[in-house]
Amino acid sequence: MRYEGPVAVVTLNRPQVLNAMTAEMAAAYADALRTADADPAVRAIVVTGAGRGFCAGADLSMLAQGPEAIRAFVPPAEDLPDLALRLGTPVVAAVNGPVAGIGFAYMLGSDIRFAARDARISTTFARLGLVAEYGLSWLLPRIVGMPWALELLLSGRTVDAEEAVRLGLVHHVTEPGETLDRALEYARELAANCSPASMAAIKAQVYADQERGRGAALRDTLALMDASFDGPDLAEALAARVQRRPPVFPERKPGPAAG
């Protein structure tokens, strides 16, 4: 992990195998995300892959070792690929190349996704005799809708970045070689202009509200609204606008976005 001012950059770093995931690598990735999220100076996190790939899935040499090795590979619940969704800090994925399997889950386990025009993206699971792993049967329909989630999971086919953006798998398509720069530019905009407390609260609202009714969501929204009116961030934002300057929000976050 490295720091670009208020942005932490986490890089999956096994470029010789398109950053195929090992158990040790998954644990290190989770630790890096938690470290960045706990740092009050970090306003956004960017995740990318070294070399020409993002993450080609689980390491094939591990898969070839049989069921017990595969079971040992699966991260503990607290380290699963949806960890980024449970953090207070926004996580931006810079998908610079091929994505498959658990790499697909790590890609979706981010809040905002940029993809290189030549990136290729696949779930893969059905083609390996596996199931919709890592909670993707819950998450993917919430991102692209049930019909496309079923199509992608059942076929295990590969989509290009242009189709991925049409489906909603990614938000933005970039030219090859520019993906990380575009993601960093976006993350810096968040860091410069958005309240860390607001971003953490919004993440918590959006993800929690996927699992409850409108009435409960509205009650919580009204309570959060009322608390925000007295908070220092609103006063700072209004003063900054009057004075025509960038806001200077406190270096703090209220905690994880969701349980």
N, C-alpha and C positions, 0 to 999 in steps of 0.2 A: 504494500500500500504506500502511496505517496500523496502529498498534499499540494494542491494548486490553490493557494490562498485558503478560502473558506470551503473549498471543494475537496473531498477525499476521493482518490482514484484507486479502485481495487481492480487488479489485473489477474485474470486466470492465466497461469504461466507455465504451460507445457506445450509450447508451440510446435514441437516436433511431432506431436500426435493430435494436432488441432485442439489442444487443451482438454483432451479426454479426462474425465474426472476420476480421481482415486479417493479412497476414504480419507486419507490424510489431507488431500487438497480440499475436500468438502468441509472438513473441520476447520482448516485454516481460513477458508472463505467466510464461514460463519463467525469466527473470531474477529476477522477484519471488519465485518459489517458492524458487529457489536461495539468494537473499539471506536469506530468512526461515529456511530450513533451516540455513544456516551461522551464524546468530546464536544463541549459547548461551543467551541469555535467552528465546528463543522456545520455548514448550513445545507449541504447537499452531498450526495454520494453518486459517483459514476462508476459503473461496472463495465469492463470490457475484456477482450481476450488478446493475448500476445500473438504476434505473427499474423497469419492469414485466416484464423478461425476464432469463433467465440467459444463454443464448447460442443464438441462432436458427440457428447453422451458419455456414458460410463466407459472406462477403459476396457477394451475388448479382451485383454489378457486376463483381467479379473473375471469377466463373464465366462471365459473358457474353463475356469477352475471349478465350476459346479455350484450347486445350490447353496452350500454352506458359505462359500466365499461371497456369493452375491448377497446373502442375508447379512453378512458382516459388513458389507459395503453400505447398506442403507443407513443414512444418517439418523441419529436419535431425533425424536419429535421436535425438540427445540431448535435443531439445526436444519430442518427440512427446507427445500427451496423457497417456500413461502415466507421465510424469516423476514425478508425485506419488507413485506407487507405489514409486518408486526412492529416495525420500527417507527419512531417519530420523525426521522429524517427522510426527505424524499430520495428515492433511489432511481437513477436514470441508467438504462442499459444502452451501451453503444455496441450494437451487434455488428461486428466488423467482418464476419464470415460465417461459415457453416454452423448450423445449430441442429441438434437432434437429441432425442431421449431426455435424459436428466438436464441437458443443456437447454432444451425447450422449456422445462419447468423452471430453471433459473431465469431464463429470459422473461417468462410470464410473471415470475416472482419479483417484479420491479414495477414501479409506478408509471414511468414513462419510457418508451422504447424508440430508439433510432436504429435504423438498419441500413447497411451499405446496399447499393443497388444490385450488386452481384452476390449478396448473401443468399444462401439456400437454407430453408427452414423445414423441419420435419418432426413429427411426433415419434415415428419409427416403431412404437411398441407392438402394434398388431403384426408387424413383419418379423418380429422376434419371438412371437408366441407369448407376449406379455400383456398386461392389462393397462388401463389408463392410470399410470403411476403418479405418486406424489400429489394426490388430491386434484389432479387435472380434470377429473370428471365433474368436480364442483367448480373449479376456477374457469376453465376454458369456456363453458357455456355462458358464464357471466361476462366474458370479454367479447365473444363473437356471436353469441346466441346458440341455442341448442342444435338447429339444423347443421350449421357449419362445424360446430364442435364434434358432432357425430361423424360428419364426413371426413374431417381431418384425422380423428382418432381411429375410425374403422379402416381407412385406406392406408394410413401411415405414409402417405405420399409426400413429396417434396414440393413446396411452394417457393416462388421467388419473392423478392422484396416488394415488387409492385402488387402482386396478389395479396401479400401479407398486409399491406397498408389498406387495400380495399376491404379486406375482411375485418380489420381492426386489430390484428395481431400486433402490429407496430403502429406508431403514431406518425413517424416521419421517415422518408427515404432520402439518403444522401449519396453523393458520388463516392465511389471506392476511394479509400484513403482519407476521407474527410469526416468519417462517422464520429470518431472520438472528439475531434475539434468541435463538431456541431453539438454533440452531447455536452461537452464542457461549456460551450457558449450558453446553452440553455440552463445548465446548472448554475453558472455564474449569475445569470439573470435572476434566478430564484434567490440566490444568496444575497444579491444586492438589493432586491426590491420587495421581498416577501418576509413577513414575520415568521421566525421559526416556530413560535407558539401556535400561530394560525395554521401553518402547514401541518404540524403534528395533529392539531385538533381536526382539521379537515380530513386527513387520512383516516383518523379514528372514526369519524362520522361515516365516511363513504363505505369503508369496509365493514363496520359493524352493522350498518343499515341494510346490507345484503341479506341479513339473517333475521330481520324483525319487521314488524308491520309499520305502516305509515304513522299510526298514532304514537307508538313508542319513539319513533325517530323524531317526530315533531316535538314531543315533550322534551327530549334531550336537546334538540336544536334551540328551543326557546330558552332553556336554562343556560346553555353555552353562550347564546347571544347576550343574555342579560349580564353574565360575568364579563364578557369581552368589552362591554360598554365602559366598565370601570378600569379596564386594564391599561397599562402604560403604552402598549403598542398602538392603540387607536389614537391616543393623544399625540404620540410621536409622528404617526403617519399624517395626521392633519396639520401639525406644525411644519413638517417637511414640505407639504404641498404649498402652504402659505408662503414659506420662505424659499420656495423653488430650489430645493436641494434634495439629495437622496436621503431616505430615512435611515436612522441609526437604531436598529432594533436590538434589544438585549440579547446577549449570548446565552440563551436558555431554551429548554424544551421541557414540556410537562411530563414526558415519559413515553413509553411505547405506544404505538398507534392502536394496537389491538392485542387481545389475548390469544 
